[in-house]
């Protein structure tokens, strides 16, 4: 499974009361990673630890986490995280790939990977995003050019492992059917260009599908066929987590307005105990992840086996 943190998620994990926001983003992510390292072995699962959508102003966040991974690597021979993402898609291609090369050269030394973004994923994700209208399906910025993917390959392939979040009309969030027009053939054309120019096997790049929530099943299958190995469904998992909480409150509404029933004296502690409804929320997210495993063709498969 993949566990990834946005900068806001990392800060939340540390606690919103920490006065230094950047320190909270770094330490929150590091604390979450240490938590996973401790428990994953007892659950018997393989976990990819990733951080997502770091734009130009969040480069210090990424470099702060890398510093902790370098220390961890010196002690254990393993990185603290599996990969980080730099989302410099709003910058020039030259700056984007230059910074990605610089950061990847550091990550490669400690067996880590880098995710990059080419083209703009519409909408916003935890403070990082664009002001492109999600209904503007003709906006060229929403569609990565295969030549950009080729440029990334030629800049980064010799340095270390990287993946590409190439935009093919995808946006963050869930919208009315028809607003989002996905063109997975862009991924196919990008793979074919890199394959042809460098005499490689089919689908030489690992591609990432951002904004996968609410996508048509057929488009997901097509994208996977073109080399997508990771899909982000944050909006769907947030809803899958929150809906059971809403359902729980609707079933026992008095427990969220009274500690003791004003009519018959029934104590409600076992209902408003946060562990009750948060466990229901976790189970809701598990169900949504199981659906994603089927969609992506990964059900029953693991690198651990």
Buried (B, 14 or more C-beta within 10 A) or exposed (E): BBBBBBBBBBBBBBEEEBEEBBBBBBBBBBBBBEEBBEEBEEEEEEBBBBBBBBBBEBBEBBBBBBBBBBEBBEEEEEBBBBBBBBBBBBBEBEEBBBBBBEBBEBBBEBBBBBBBBBBBBBBBBBEBBBEBEBBEBEBEBBBBBBEBBBBBBEBBBEBBBBBBBBBBBBBBBBBEEEBBBBBBEBBBBBBBBBBEEEEBEEBBBBBBBBBBBBBEEEBBBBBBEBBBBBBBBBBBBEBBBEBBBEEBBEEBEBBEEBEEEEEEEEEBEEBBEEEBBBEBBEEBBEEBBEBBEEBBEBEEEEEEE
